[in-house]
Amino acid sequence: MKSLKQRVVIMKKLYLIFVLILTTIHCGDESHSDKKGIEIQGAWVRLVPKSSNVTGAYIQITNHGELDRLQAARSDIAETVEIHEMKETEGMMQMRKLEQGIELPSHKRIRLLPGGNHLMLIGLKKELKPGMKVPIVLEFAKSAPLSVEFTVGEMGEPISDSHNHDHNH
């Protein structure tokens, strides 16, 4: 019989697999590319209770150009937007801010997902509602900033129109 600690580790791994499967529901076929080769898909923000002032935002970024880096993000709906990493260390999930952002290798897709790298909206200034559009500006080392509309939804809930983006080049 497995110890409680082993069972907890197994449950956490199963949970992460479940979250990754559910997250694929949010990814559609529509996308948009900027002139530098950054393609955005599946932008959504997790719905949280009124009492919460933090939430996560998730997205797929495909870099069709040269090596780049997602350096920062900002939104009028939150006091701060940070790029975070979640990883398991000694059977415990830990979250930390990625001070240097996330590298975007040439011709690769990066997924910011629940349980992994993600954007953390801290100090929400207004209540989130299902289907609401949340503009977030993504700032890159080489590419022009992109203003992307993230759709608010619950994890596992399909978001059909999460791909309407406003871009600033």
C-alpha distance (Angstrom), angle and dihedral (degrees) to the residues before:
residue distance angle dihedral
M1 . . .
K2 3.78 . .
S3 3.78 121.3 .
L4 3.78 121.3 -110.9
K5 3.82 90.4 -106.9
Q6 3.83 91.4 53.8
R7 3.79 91.3 48.7
V8 3.82 91.0 49.7
V9 3.82 90.7 51.7
I10 3.82 90.8 49.0
M11 3.82 91.2 48.3
K12 3.82 91.3 50.1
K13 3.80 91.0 51.5
L14 3.80 91.4 48.1
Y15 3.81 89.5 48.6
L16 3.82 91.3 52.9
I17 3.80 91.0 49.7
F18 3.82 89.5 49.3
V19 3.82 91.3 49.3
L20 3.80 91.9 50.1
I21 3.81 91.3 50.6
L22 3.80 92.3 48.6
T23 3.78 91.6 47.3
T24 3.79 91.8 60.7
I25 3.81 86.7 67.7
H26 3.80 87.7 70.5
C27 3.80 94.0 56.3
G28 3.78 116.1 91.3
D29 3.77 135.5 178.5
E30 3.79 97.0 -106.8
S31 3.76 117.8 93.5
H32 3.76 142.7 154.6
S33 3.78 130.7 -138.2
D34 3.78 128.4 -158.1
K35 3.83 122.9 -142.0
K36 3.81 91.1 -94.0
G37 3.79 93.9 57.2
I38 3.82 103.8 -100.8
E39 3.82 111.5 143.2
I40 3.81 121.6 -166.4
Q41 3.82 126.2 -158.4
G42 3.80 139.9 165.2
A43 3.83 99.3 15.0
W44 3.81 111.3 -178.6
V45 3.81 140.4 151.8
R46 3.80 122.2 -144.9
L47 3.80 114.8 -113.0
V48 3.81 110.7 -123.4
P49 3.82 133.9 -175.4
K50 3.83 118.5 -86.3
S51 3.80 89.4 -107.8
S52 3.82 93.1 60.7
N53 3.78 119.7 88.8
V54 3.83 96.1 -173.2
T55 3.79 134.1 62.4
G56 3.77 141.6 161.2
A57 3.80 129.0 -109.2
Y58 3.79 123.1 -156.6
I59 3.79 134.9 -164.0
Q60 3.78 146.4 153.1
I61 3.79 117.4 -120.4
T62 3.79 120.6 -168.8
N63 3.79 116.7 -169.1
H64 3.81 109.8 -153.2
G65 3.81 91.7 172.9
E66 3.79 138.0 53.0
L67 3.80 125.3 -38.1
D68 3.81 108.7 -64.0
R69 3.79 138.8 164.6
L70 3.81 134.8 -133.6
Q71 3.80 96.7 -132.3
A72 3.78 104.8 172.6
A73 3.78 146.7 -16.7
R74 3.78 134.9 -150.3
S75 3.78 138.5 -173.5
D76 3.80 136.3 -179.0
I77 3.81 89.0 -134.0
A78 3.83 93.6 66.1
E79 3.78 135.8 43.3
T80 3.81 89.8 -132.8
V81 3.80 138.0 9.4
E82 3.80 114.7 -159.3
I83 3.79 132.1 -176.3
H84 3.82 108.2 -124.7
E85 3.78 138.5 -172.4
M86 3.80 126.0 -149.4
K87 3.76 118.3 -161.9
E88 3.76 139.4 157.1
T89 3.79 116.9 -110.3
E90 3.79 119.6 178.9
G91 3.80 91.4 -19.1
M92 3.81 94.2 -50.0
M93 3.80 126.9 105.7
Q94 3.79 111.8 -127.1
M95 3.79 130.2 -172.1
R96 3.78 125.9 -156.2
K97 3.78 138.1 168.6
L98 3.81 114.7 -104.6
E99 3.81 100.9 -135.4
Q100 3.82 92.6 -171.2
G101 3.81 94.7 44.7
I102 3.80 123.1 -134.7
E103 3.78 125.4 -47.7
L104 3.79 114.4 -125.9
P105 3.82 106.7 -154.9
S106 3.79 117.7 -149.5
H107 3.82 113.6 -87.0
K108 3.83 93.8 1.9
R109 3.81 135.4 117.5
I110 3.79 120.9 -129.6
R111 3.80 119.7 -163.7
L112 3.78 122.2 -155.5
L113 3.81 101.6 -158.0
P114 3.80 140.5 164.7
G115 3.79 107.2 -83.6
G116 3.82 92.0 24.6
N117 3.79 137.8 51.2
H118 3.80 111.5 -22.1
L119 3.79 145.3 149.6
M120 3.80 114.8 -96.1
L121 3.81 116.5 -151.3
I122 3.80 106.7 -154.9
G123 3.80 125.7 -169.4
L124 3.80 99.2 18.3
K125 3.79 109.8 -149.0
K126 3.79 97.3 -158.3
E127 3.77 139.7 21.9
L128 3.80 116.4 -86.9
K129 3.79 118.2 -129.8
P130 3.82 129.0 -167.5
G131 3.81 111.8 -87.8
M132 3.81 92.7 14.0
K133 3.83 115.8 143.0
V134 3.81 116.2 -125.3
P135 3.82 115.3 -167.3
I136 3.80 113.1 -144.8
V137 3.80 123.3 178.8
L138 3.80 113.5 -141.9
E139 3.80 114.9 -153.8
F140 3.80 121.4 -155.8
A141 3.80 134.1 -168.3
K142 3.83 94.0 -123.3
S143 3.81 109.5 5.4
A144 3.78 125.1 74.0
P145 3.82 116.6 -94.0
L146 3.80 114.3 -90.5
S147 3.80 124.5 -146.6
V148 3.80 105.9 -149.2
E149 3.81 128.0 -175.1
F150 3.82 109.7 -134.3
T151 3.81 115.9 -161.5
V152 3.81 118.1 -135.3
G153 3.78 113.8 -125.5
E154 3.77 144.2 141.0
M155 3.76 120.4 -96.7
G156 3.79 109.2 -88.4
E157 3.81 93.5 20.1
P158 3.81 113.4 119.9
I159 3.78 113.3 -119.1
S160 3.78 107.7 -156.0
D161 3.78 101.4 -177.2
S162 3.80 102.8 36.6
H163 3.79 92.8 120.8
N164 3.79 103.0 73.3
H165 3.79 103.3 113.2
D166 3.76 134.8 -178.3
H167 3.80 109.7 -152.0
N168 3.79 130.9 -163.6
H169 3.81 111.5 -157.4
